[in-house]
Amino acid sequence: MRRAIEGVVLGVVLACAWAQACAADALPSWRDGPSRQAIVAFVQKVTTEGGADFVAPPDRIATFDMDGTLWAEQPDYGQAMFMLDRIRALAPQHPDWATTEPYKSAIAGDAKGLAAAGEAGLAKLLIETHTGMTTEDFDRTVSEWISTARNPKTGKRYVDMTYQPMIELMDYLRANGFRTYIVSGSGQEFMRPWAQATFGVPPEQVIGSLGELKYELRGDTPVLVKGPKLVHIDDGPGKPASIAYFIGKRPIFAFGNSDGDLQMLQWTAAGDGPRFAGLVHHTDGKREFAYDRASHIGKLDKALDEATRRQWTVVDMAKEWNTIYPPAK
């Protein structure tokens, strides 16, 4: 009996050592701090067959916000930068825009002018750049933009400003039987053309804000045309609703970075059994951007307080990541 018990103990010790070694190989951009340890412990717990917290693979659902969680969101969200670039690209066809707001400010990159235009001005820009075309045409436009567009602050391509530690985390989860979803306030049609190549997440697992799609016959060809009506905003309380609509299961693992992710994290953490809720905290002003409570982009205030109160995992980017962006290609 004693030998049997010792064998079991040895097996558990070896399994733990193996899991830690695998994690070290899978998460090389994470320093061995509290966040990495919490992630590895959680994954080990839910994937150990016969364990009290074992979760079957079909229920290993992980959801991730995108902007500020998987890639940089400063000085503005990627889709906002796409919108402004599209206005500039279309401007030669609309000479009146040079003297008409909000187009004048958009062309000039005048942040104050755009702010003064308010939501009505933003709506005009969105209609001009996101509606009236087929989904195939929009897909091509987005794909062409994302392949070359560069962040005005760093000069890097947006797709080269993904967070290497988070890419490794998603790969690590998928290697352990998780399905990874993006649940973002950005437009669903904007993200889907490039999310798989960038984050390894296929289009059907990308969930975002929704604009209306209208079915039309153009000649004998059926098409879907992007309309001006906003159907669903996938931010704040809209995120748990989207998860219910599109996934049909509550996640056991969720990561965000701002107050817009609070409800998704609350929803995830409130389920039965083992749960993981995490926040990326932008503390690294040297390698990336430092911001939280006072930022108008990616504000992290209420969610940070909630994370502290509920002992969620908060990743200190400056202290816990060996690197921020992927190696230069």
C-alpha positions in Angstrom: 0.0 0.0 0.0 2.8 2.4 0.9 4.5 1.8 -2.4 1.3 2.4 -4.2 0.8 5.7 -2.4 4.4 6.7 -3.1 3.8 5.8 -6.8 0.8 8.1 -7.0 2.6 10.9 -5.3 5.6 10.5 -7.6 3.2 10.5 -10.6 1.6 13.8 -9.5 5.0 15.4 -8.9 6.2 14.3 -12.3 3.0 15.5 -14.0 3.4 18.9 -12.3 7.0 19.1 -13.4 6.1 18.2 -16.9 3.3 20.8 -17.0 5.7 23.5 -15.8 8.3 22.5 -18.4 5.8 22.5 -21.2 4.5 25.9 -20.0 8.1 27.2 -20.0 8.5 26.2 -23.6 5.0 27.5 -24.6 5.2 30.8 -22.7 8.8 32.1 -23.2 7.7 35.7 -23.3 6.2 35.5 -19.8 8.4 36.0 -16.8 7.9 33.6 -14.0 5.7 35.9 -12.0 2.2 35.6 -10.4 0.3 35.9 -13.7 2.1 33.2 -15.5 1.9 31.0 -12.4 -1.8 31.5 -12.1 -2.3 30.7 -15.8 -0.3 27.5 -15.7 -2.0 26.4 -12.5 -5.4 27.0 -13.9 -4.7 25.1 -17.2 -3.1 22.2 -15.3 -6.1 22.1 -13.0 -8.8 22.0 -15.7 -7.0 19.5 -18.0 -5.9 16.9 -15.4 -8.2 13.9 -16.1 -9.6 12.5 -12.9 -9.0 15.7 -11.0 -11.8 17.4 -9.1 -11.6 20.5 -11.4 -11.3 18.6 -14.7 -13.2 20.3 -17.5 -14.0 18.4 -20.7 -12.6 19.8 -23.9 -16.0 20.9 -25.3 -16.4 23.2 -22.3 -12.9 24.7 -22.4 -14.0 28.1 -23.8 -11.6 31.1 -23.6 -12.6 34.6 -24.7 -10.3 37.5 -25.4 -10.9 41.1 -26.0 -8.8 42.4 -28.9 -7.9 46.1 -28.7 -5.5 46.6 -25.9 -5.6 42.9 -25.0 -4.2 41.2 -28.1 -2.6 44.2 -29.9 -1.9 47.9 -29.3 -4.8 50.3 -29.2 -3.0 53.6 -28.9 -3.1 56.3 -30.1 -6.6 55.1 -31.3 -8.4 51.8 -32.0 -7.3 50.1 -35.2 -10.7 50.4 -36.8 -10.8 54.1 -36.2 -7.4 54.4 -37.9 -8.8 52.4 -40.8 -11.8 54.7 -41.1 -9.6 57.8 -41.2 -7.3 56.2 -43.8 -10.3 55.3 -45.9 -11.6 58.9 -45.8 -8.2 60.1 -47.0 -8.2 57.5 -49.8 -11.7 58.5 -50.9 -11.1 62.2 -50.6 -10.0 62.8 -54.3 -13.5 61.6 -55.3 -15.1 64.2 -53.0 -13.5 67.6 -53.4 -16.1 69.2 -51.2 -14.8 67.3 -48.2 -11.8 69.6 -48.1 -14.1 72.3 -46.6 -16.8 70.2 -45.1 -16.8 68.8 -41.5 -16.2 66.2 -40.3 -14.4 65.1 -43.4 -12.0 68.1 -43.3 -10.8 67.2 -39.8 -10.6 63.5 -40.7 -8.4 64.3 -43.7 -6.2 66.6 -41.7 -6.0 64.2 -38.7 -7.4 67.0 -36.5 -8.4 65.3 -33.3 -10.1 68.4 -31.8 -12.2 68.9 -34.9 -13.3 65.3 -34.9 -14.2 65.5 -31.2 -16.2 68.7 -31.9 -18.1 66.8 -34.7 -19.4 64.4 -32.0 -21.3 61.2 -32.6 -23.2 62.6 -35.5 -19.9 63.3 -37.3 -18.5 59.9 -36.5 -21.7 58.3 -37.9 -21.1 60.2 -41.2 -17.5 58.9 -41.4 -18.6 55.3 -40.7 -21.3 55.4 -43.3 -18.9 56.6 -45.9 -16.3 54.0 -45.1 -18.2 51.0 -43.9 -21.5 50.8 -45.8 -22.9 50.5 -49.3 -20.4 47.9 -50.4 -20.7 44.1 -50.5 -19.1 42.1 -47.8 -16.6 40.7 -50.3 -15.6 44.3 -51.3 -15.2 45.3 -47.7 -13.2 42.2 -47.0 -10.8 43.0 -49.8 -10.5 46.7 -48.6 -9.7 45.7 -45.0 -7.3 43.0 -46.1 -5.3 45.4 -48.3 -5.2 48.0 -45.5 -4.1 45.7 -42.8 -1.3 44.3 -44.9 0.5 47.8 -45.1 -1.1 50.2 -42.5 1.3 51.5 -39.9 0.8 53.0 -36.4 1.5 56.8 -36.5 3.3 56.7 -33.2 5.7 53.8 -33.7 5.8 53.4 -37.5 5.2 49.7 -37.1 2.5 47.8 -39.0 -0.5 47.3 -36.8 -0.2 43.5 -37.3 3.4 43.8 -36.0 2.1 45.4 -32.8 0.3 42.3 -31.5 1.4 41.2 -28.0 3.7 38.2 -28.3 2.9 37.0 -24.7 -0.8 36.9 -25.6 -0.3 35.1 -28.8 1.7 32.5 -26.9 -1.1 32.3 -24.3 -3.7 31.6 -27.0 -1.5 28.9 -28.6 -0.9 27.4 -25.1 -4.6 27.2 -24.4 -5.4 25.7 -27.8 -2.6 23.1 -27.3 -4.5 22.2 -24.1 -7.8 21.6 -25.7 -9.3 25.1 -25.4 -11.3 26.9 -28.1 -10.2 30.6 -28.3 -12.6 33.4 -29.3 -12.2 37.1 -29.9 -15.0 39.1 -28.3 -14.3 42.8 -29.2 -16.1 46.1 -29.6 -14.5 46.4 -33.0 -16.6 45.5 -36.0 -17.0 41.8 -36.7 -16.6 42.3 -40.5 -13.5 44.4 -39.9 -11.7 41.7 -37.8 -12.6 38.5 -39.6 -10.5 39.0 -42.8 -7.2 38.9 -40.9 -7.8 37.5 -37.4 -6.8 33.9 -38.3 -3.5 34.9 -39.8 -2.7 37.3 -37.0 -4.1 35.6 -33.9 -4.9 32.0 -35.0 -8.6 32.5 -34.5 -10.9 31.5 -37.4 -13.6 33.8 -38.7 -16.4 31.8 -37.0 -14.8 32.4 -33.6 -14.5 36.2 -34.1 -17.3 38.1 -32.4 -17.7 41.9 -32.7 -20.1 44.8 -33.1 -22.6 44.2 -35.9 -23.9 46.4 -38.7 -26.9 45.3 -40.7 -26.4 43.1 -43.8 -28.9 43.2 -46.6 -29.3 40.4 -49.1 -29.5 41.5 -52.7 -29.4 40.0 -56.2 -27.1 41.9 -58.5 -28.0 40.4 -61.8 -28.0 36.7 -61.1 -25.5 37.0 -58.3 -26.6 37.0 -54.6 -24.6 39.4 -52.4 -24.7 40.8 -48.9 -24.5 44.6 -48.8 -23.4 46.4 -45.7 -26.1 48.8 -44.4 -25.9 51.9 -42.2 -27.9 50.5 -39.2 -25.9 49.3 -36.2 -27.5 46.1 -35.0 -25.4 45.3 -31.9 -22.6 46.9 -29.9 -20.2 44.3 -28.6 -18.9 46.3 -25.7 -19.6 46.3 -21.9 -22.8 44.4 -21.2 -23.1 43.6 -24.9 -20.2 41.2 -24.6 -21.9 38.5 -22.4 -25.0 38.8 -24.7 -22.8 38.2 -27.8 -21.2 35.2 -26.1 -24.6 33.8 -25.5 -25.7 34.5 -29.0 -22.7 33.1 -30.8 -21.1 30.6 -28.5 -24.0 29.3 -26.4 -21.7 28.5 -23.5 -20.2 30.5 -20.7 -16.4 30.8 -20.9 -14.2 29.4 -18.2 -11.3 31.7 -19.1 -11.5 35.4 -20.2 -9.0 38.2 -20.7 -9.5 41.9 -21.2 -7.8 45.2 -20.5 -10.4 47.9 -19.9 -13.8 48.8 -18.4 -15.4 47.7 -21.6 -14.4 44.1 -20.7 -15.8 44.2 -17.1 -19.1 42.5 -17.8 -17.4 39.7 -19.8 -15.1 39.0 -16.9 -17.9 39.1 -14.4 -20.0 36.8 -16.5 -17.1 34.3 -16.9 -16.1 34.4 -13.2 -19.7 33.9 -12.0 -20.1 30.4 -13.5 -19.8 27.1 -11.7 -16.5 25.3 -11.3 -13.0 26.7 -11.9 -12.9 30.1 -13.5 -10.1 32.5 -14.7 -10.5 36.2 -15.3 -7.5 38.3 -16.4 -6.6 41.9 -17.2 -3.7 43.2 -19.2 -2.5 46.4 -17.3 -0.6 48.8 -19.5 2.2 49.8 -17.2 5.1 49.9 -19.7 5.6 53.4 -21.1 9.0 52.6 -22.5 8.3 49.5 -24.6 4.6 50.3 -25.3 2.2 52.8 -23.7 1.4 53.4 -20.1 -2.3 54.2 -19.3 -5.3 53.1 -17.2 -7.8 55.2 -15.2 -7.5 58.5 -17.0 -7.2 57.3 -20.6 -10.0 58.0 -23.1 -8.8 54.9 -25.1 -8.9 51.7 -23.2 -9.8 53.2 -19.8 -9.1 50.8 -17.0 -10.8 52.0 -13.8 -13.8 50.1 -12.5 -12.5 46.8 -13.9 -9.2 47.3 -12.1 -11.1 47.9 -8.8 -13.2 44.8 -9.4 -10.1 42.7 -10.2 -8.5 43.8 -6.9 -11.7 43.0 -5.0 -12.3 39.6 -6.6 -8.6 38.7 -6.8 -8.6 38.3 -10.6 -5.2 38.1 -12.4 -3.9 41.5 -13.4 -0.8 41.3 -15.7 1.7 44.0 -15.0 3.0 44.4 -18.5 6.3 46.1 -17.5 7.2 43.5 -14.8 5.8 40.3 -16.2 6.5 40.3 -20.0 10.0 39.7 -21.3 9.0 41.2 -24.6 6.0 43.0 -26.0 5.8 42.6 -29.8 6.9 39.7 -31.9 10.4 39.5 -33.3 10.9 41.8 -36.4 10.3 39.9 -39.6 
